[in-house]
Amino acid sequence: MSLDPRTPVLVGGGQVDQRDGALEPVDLFAAAAREAERDSGGSGLLKSLDSVRVVRMLSWRYRDPGALVAERVGASPRHTGYTADGGNNPQALLNRAALDIAAGRADVVLIGGAEAWRTRMRLRANGERPAWTVQEETVPAASPLGSQGPLLGQGEKRIGLEPPSWVYPLFEQAHRIAAGRSVAEQMRRSAALWAGFSRVAAGHPHAWIRREHTAEEIRTPSDSNRWIAWPYTKLMNSNNMVEQGAALLLCSVRAARLYGVPSERWVFPLAGTEAYDTHELGERSALHRSPAIRIAGRRALELAGTDAGALDLVDVYSCFPSAVQVAAEELGLAIDDPARPLTVTGGLTFAGGPWNNYVSHSIATMAARLRSAPGSVGLVTANGGYLTKHAMGVYGTEPPAAGFRAPNVQAEVDREPRTRALTQWEGTGFLEAWTVVHDRAGRPERAFLSVRAPDGGRTLAICRQADELVEMTRRELAGATVRVALDGTARLEDGAGPGGD
């Protein structure tokens, strides 16, 4: 088949990690970019960059990190851009770069980012600041890329429900209650899923933790695996204490030929989509569902001419077990198929969770796996916020029959039903989901509750009553009656809950 010279191809993926803190974030990204160029088998791609598109870095503040990376690799791009926060951004950037290449707006694009979080936290603990590059305020800021919208709703902000590690356990509870499972059954299920992810990470050369963990080890609290927000132990949480960088080189077929990239290195973006669920948790139709994942995933697979059952490889965004389980259900993927694990990378707990940039690693890994099996097709999903912002990408070693397409399916998502969010509400409702946050000594500290009002509306509440916190970790309280005050504090009604474990 004759290829349109404007067809976008992913030609290189580079991943780096460090344990000694020698490189600052932009240098880690530059090192990954050089690895991506070597991975392509071509030469001159980096010096010919049209655009450098950087995923938001949290380790250090740069006004235009893309300009610094370009300088380090000897490039003079016409454009540099920088995203807001969100783990959806690497895939969203690739979708948009592929469209730009197909339309002739760019020829060679570098995408990625890096974090040196361990070094930053170590120095902060000693009252020190790293001697990293400082761009003065006179340096023009990079062009903003992607959505700059909020990740948190007013209901969450009001009660301090902000860290993802406190929100995703609510989704876990909602998922297991909808399925009719006990807490113990759900923990066994999630721990087995995570053990499988650790097995993949153990074989990944760039994973941060290259040791296989058993399901029992993952679900059992210990001195090294304390409760974070029950029912999640530390080993069920994303691990951001990493030093990792990843870069993706995308170009046109014309450029790939010009710079000598062998055709066996080409991986084709087949289709992509983006969509958002409402950032206000109270408005979600159900806490264990994601219309945006379902609609965006289905459309991406349709455009790629495939379906979930025909996929050879999958990497589902994996910050917490609930994120994987919700996405798998919406996409029609089995979570326990040994022939097709839901990750090629190993997940954010074990492979590493470099804040917003994990999916740059998963795309690079996916590309390598696809090359090793010509004719195969893989799906990458990306998630930002609290199961809020979603981007999908389907990849293969054969070009898309109708060219790369990446529609925004938000209009269809917006037609889905929503729940009425009760930001300020007083009354007695029914417990929908809950989590108990523990301190570093393993003591219950506070609980966050999702409560449904008699009329079906949802409010989010907080409880700090010591006796009730303990009870919430020991009894089945789904459907229990809860009294919510106007200030958002909540108490279990006397004798609330059906009992049992």
N, C-alpha and C positions, 0 to 999 in steps of 0.2 A: 504494500500500500504506500502511495506517495504521501509524504508527510508535509503538512503546511509548515514552512520555516518558522512561523510564529508560535507553533505548539510549545507550551511550557513543559520543561522537564526538570525534575529534581536530580541534580548530577553529583552532589556531594553532601555528606553529613559528617560533621566532626564533633567528638565528645572528649572533654578533658576533665580530670579531677586532680586535686592536690591535697596533701595531708600536712604540708609544712607552712602554708600561708604565705608562700613566696610571691604570688601574683595577686594584684588587685583585680576587681571584677572586669574592667575593660581589657586587661591583659589576658585574663582567662578566656574571654570571648575572642580576642584576637588569636590566641593559640588554637582555639576550636575552629576558627575560620581557616587557619592554615591547614589544620587536619582535614577540613572539608574539601579544600582545594586538592590536597594529596589524594583524598578518597575519590575524587572525580577522575583521576588519571590524566587530567589535562593540565595546562599551564597558562598563566596570564589572566585567569578569571578574576582573581581578587583585584589586580591592578586595573581591571576594566569595569569595576562595579558602577552601576548607574544609581543604586540606592542601597542604603544600609538601614534596616528596620529592626529596632531593638525592643525587646520585651522588658517591661519595667523592672528595674533592679532595686532591691530593698537594702542591700548591704551598704550602699553609698549613694550620695546624691550627685548626679551629673546633670548638667543642663543639656548637653548633647553628646551622649556616649557614642553614638554612631560616628560622629566626627573624629573622636579619639581613636576608635577602632580602625577607621579608614586610614588615619595617619599612620598607625602602627603596621598596617599591611601594605602601605604604599599606594593607596587608592585615592582618587579625587572624585567621589560621587556627586552627581547633580542634586541628590536628595538624601536627607537623613530624617528618620522619624522615630518616635518614642511613644509607647503605649501607656495607658493607665494600668491599674492593677487588674488582674484576672488571669487565671490559668487557661482560659479559652484563647488567649491572644496569639500564641505561636501558630495554631492552626488557622485562626482568622487571618493572620498576616500572610500565611502561605496562600490561602484562598485568594486574597486580594492581589498579591504579587503575581499569581498565575493569570488572573484576569488582566492585569496591567501588561504582562508580557504578551499575552494573546492579542491585546489591542494595540500593541506597538508603543506603549508608553514607557516601557523599560525593556532592557535586554538581559542584564545580569543583576540579580538581587541577592543580597545577603540578609538572612533572618536569624535571630537568636538572642542570647543573653547569657548572663553568668551571675553567680553569687559567691561571696567569700564570707558567709555568715558566721562560721565558727571563729574565724580570726577577729571579726568585728565584735562578737560577743565576749571573746576572751580579753581583748583589749579594754572593752567597756568595763568589764568586771574589775580591772586594775586601774580604772580611772584614766585610761589612755585613749587617744584617737589614732587611727592608722595614718601613716604618712602616704596617703594616696593622692591621686591627681585631683586638684581643685580647679574647676572652671569658674572664672569670675563672672559676676552678674552681667558684665559687658558682652559675654559670649551669647549670641542668639540661641534661644531655646529651640530644640528640635521640633519639627512639625508633629502635632499630636496625631496619633493613629488610633483608630477604632473607637469604641464607645468610651465616653468619659463619664457615664452616668453612675449613680450610686449603687453600692452593693448591699447596703443595709436599709431596712425600712424603719419607720418611726416606732412601730411596736417593739422591735428589738432594741433600738437605742434607748427607749424609755426605761427598760429594766436592766440594761447593761449586758444584753445577750449578744455579744459581738464576736469573740473568738470562734473561728470555725470549729475548733475542738469541742465547743459547747453546743453548737447547732446541729452538727451531723448526727450525734447520738439521738436527737429527737426524731430524725428521719429513720434511724435504725429501729427505734421503738415503734414508730408508726408502721413501718414495713412488717415487722414481726407480728404486731397486733392484727393487721389486715389479713395476714396469712394464717392466723390462729395458732401461732407458735408460742411456747413459753419462753421466758428469758433464757433459761438454760439451753433450750433447743436452738434458739437464735444465736447464742454465743458460740455453740458448737459449730453451727453453720458458717458464721462469719470467720471464726478462727480457722476452719478448714480452708475457706476461700483464701485467707491471708497466708496460710502455710503454702499454698500453691504458688502465690505470688513470690514468696521468699525463695521458693525452689527455682523459679525463673531468674531472680536476681542473683542467686548463688552462681549461676552460669554466665552472667553478664559481665564482661571485662570492665565496664565503667560503673557498675553498681557501687553504691557507697557501703552497703553491708552485704558481703558476699558469703553469707552463711545461711544455710537452710534452717528454719525454725519449725518446730512441731506445732500442731494446732493446740495441744495442751499447754505448751510454753506460752503461746500467744494469748490465750484466754485466761491464764492463771495469774492473779496479781502476786507480785513479789517485790523485794527491795529494788530490783532493777526493772521491774515492770509494774509500776504503781498504777492505781486507778487515776485517770485524768478526769473524765466525765462519765460516770457509770451509765451504761454498761460497757464502756471502752477502756481498756488498759492502754498503757503507753505504746505497746506494739500494734495497736489498732489505729494509731494516729500518724499523720504525715510527719516526716522527719526533715525539718528545715535546717538542721545543724550540719550543713554540708558545704563543700567548696567545689562547685561544678560549673562547667560552661558547655554550651552546645551551639553549633552553628549549622545552618542549612544554606546551600548554594542552589539557587534556582535560576534557570536561564531559558532562552528560546532554543529550539532545535538548530536554528541558524548559528547562534553563538556557540552551542555545544560542538558543532562541526568546526567552526572557525578556530576554537581553542583546543581542538584535538581530544575531546572527551569521547572515549570509545563507546559505541552504542550499547554495549553490554552493561555500562554503568548507568544508563538512563532509567529512571523510574518516573512514570507518568502520573501526575495528579489527574484522576479521572473525573471527580466531581467533588463539590464541597457545599456546605450550607451553614447558615448561622441562624440562631433564634434565642430569645430570652424568655425565661419564666419571670413572673412578677418578682421584683426585689422585696416586696412586702410579704413576709412569710404568712401573715394573717390572711392574705388573699388567696393563697394556694388552694386549689380545689381539694387536694389531699396531700398530706406531707410525705406520702410514699410514692407519689407519682410526679412525672415531669412531662407535660404536653410538649414542651419545646424539644426535648430529646426524642420523643416518639415521632413528631412531625418532621424535624430536621433530619433525623436518621433515616427515616423511610424515604424522604425525598432524595437524599444523597445517594442511597443505594439504587433507587429507581433510575436516576440520571446516569449512574455508572453501569447500568444494565445488569445488575445483580441483586441478590437479596441476602438476608442474614444467614440463611442456611448454606449458601454457596461460598461464603467467605473462607479463605484459607488461613488468614491471620487477623488478629484483633488486638488492639490496645485500648481498653476502656479507662478513662480517667479514674485514678484510684487514690484519692486523698484519704478516704475513709471507706470501710466496708459498705456502708449504706449507699455511697455514691455509685459503687460498682453494681450493687444489687438493684437499685432503682433503674439505672441505665440498661442493665441486662434485660430486665423485665420489659422495659419500653421498646427495646430493639429486637426482642425475641431471641436472645442469646442464652444458652444454658450456662450456669455458673460452675458446673461440675463436670465438664467434658474434658477428660485428660488429653484427648487428641487435639483440642483447640482451647488452650488456656485463654483467659480474657486479658492477658498482657504478654507483650514480647519484651518488655523492659524490666518489669519486676515491681512496679508500683512505688508510690511516694514514701512509703515506710522504709523499704529495703533498697531499692535502686537509688532513692534520694529524692527529696522534695525541695528543689531550689526555688521556692516561692512560686513565681508566675511562670517559670521557664521549663517545667518538667516535660511538657509536650514537645519542645524542641528536641529533647533526648528521645522521646518515644517515636517521633517521626524519623530521626536519624537511624534509630534501631530498626524500625519498620522497613526503611529503604534497603538496609543491608540484608534483612531476611528475605525480602522480595527478590533481590538480585540473585540470591542463592537458590531460588526456585522459580525459574522463568515460567511465565504463564500464570503465576499466582496473583491473588488480589487481597488487599488488606484494608481494614477500617481503623482509623484513629479518631477517638472522641476526645474533646477538650471541654473543661468545665471551669467557670470562673465564679467566685463568690460562694453562694450557699445553694448549690444546684440551681444557679440563676442564669448565667451566661454560657451558651453552648455553641461550639463549632465542630463540624464534622468534616472529615476528609477521607476519600476512598482513593487508593493508590494501586497501580498495577505495572507490570513490565511491558504491556502492550498499550498503544495509544488509544484514547477514547474515540469511539466511532464518530461521534458528533461534536468533537472538540470539548475542551474543559468548560464546565458550567458550574456556577456557584450562586444560586439565587438566595435571596433573603426571604425566608418563609414566615416572617413575623406576623403578617396579616392573618394567616391561618391560625397561629398560636393565639392571637388576641381574640379570636372568636370562641375560644374554649371557655367553659364556665369558670367563675371564680367565687370564692367565699367572701362574705362581708367581713372585713377586718374591723375589730373593735379595739381601737387604740386606747380609749379610756372607757372602762365599763365596770360596773359594780353589780354583783349578783352571784347566784349559785349556778354553776355549770357542771359539765362532765369532763373528766380528764381524758384527753385524746392521746397525749404522749408526754413523757417527762424524762429528765436526766438529772443526775446528782453530781455536781462538781466537787472534787476532793482537793484538799490542799496537799502540799508536797510531803507531809507526814502521813498521808493516807486517810485523813479524817474528812467526813462529809462537811462541806462548807456552805453550799447553797444548792437549791434546785430550781430549774427552769421548767415551766409547765406550759403546755398548749391545752387550752380549755375551750370547749364548745358550749356556747350559750344555748338555752332552750330553743331559740329561734334559728339555730344553725350557724350563727356568726362565730368567729374565733377570736379569742384574746390570748395574749402571751403574758405570763405572770411569773413571779419569783417567790420562793419560800425559803426562810432561814431558820425555821423551827427545828432544833436539833433532833427532837424525838421523831418528827415527821420525816426528816431526811433519812434517818436509819430505816424507818418503815418503808420508805419508797424503794429502797434497795432490797427489801426482803419479801415484799408481798406483790401480788398481781393487783394493780390498781387501775387497769384500763376500765374506763367508764365510771370510776369513782366520782362522787359528788365533791365539788370544791367550791369554797367560798372565796371570791375575789373582791378585794377592796378597790376603791377608786384610784389609789396610788399604785396599783399593780401588784401588791403583795397578796399572797394566797395562803389559805389553810385548808387542810383536809377536813371534811365534815366528820363528826364523831361517828365511828363505825363504818367509815367509807370503804368501799371496795369489796370485791367478792372474796378476797382472801386467796390463799394458795401461793405457791412459788411461781 
